[in-house]
Amino acid sequence: MGNSSCRYVVNAVGKGGETYLTHCKDKQALNKWIGDNQEKIIIDEIRIVDKKRHPIFKWFSNVLSNK
């Protein structure tokens, strides 16, 4: 989990109640994983965290999502 070469952390809920947790190194790998698993996951229940995102943008996202 402490792999510094991954940028995106994906947490998704499957249609059967499964929980998926994966790491992707770039946007292409992220899009490929979503495309490969779109039949298994609920798209509305997917959470993607960009580990290299600037902290001020993270704060704005949290503030706006709490409203």
N, C-alpha and C positions, 0 to 999 in steps of 0.2 A: 504494500500500500504506500510505502514511502518512496516510490519510484519517481524520480524527478524528471524523467523523460516524457511523462504523460502530461497532457495539458487539460483534457476534459475528463471529468468524472461523471458517469451516467448512472442514475438510479431510476429503474423503471419497474412498474407493476405489470405482471403478466395477466392474461385473460383468465387463467385458472387460479389466480391468487399468488403466483410465484413472485419473488423479488429478484430483480436482476441488478447487479452492480458490476460495472466494467470501467476500464480506463482506456482512453484513446489519445494517441499522440498528436493528432492534428484533425482538422475539420473533415478532410477526406475520409479518414478512418472512422470518424464519428458518423458521417453520412452513410458509409458502407455498413456499419453495425446496425444502424436504425433500419436501413433497407433490408438487410438480411433477417432482421427479427421483427419486422412490422406486423407479421401475421400472429406473433406470439404475445406482443405487448399492447397495452392500452396507451395510445398516443397521448391522450389527455393527462395521463398519470406519469409522464416521463419528466425527470428533473435532470438538468445538465448544469454542471458547475465548471466554469472556466477558471482554472487555478492561476492563470496569469492576468486576469482582469484587474484593472486598477481598483484599489479599495474604495475610492469615492463612488465609482459606479455600482459597486456591491451595496454600498449604503443606500444610494438612491433606489436601487431595485427593491431593497427590503422595505423602505419607507412607502414606496408606491404600492407594493403588494399587500401591505397591511391595511390599506384603505378600503 
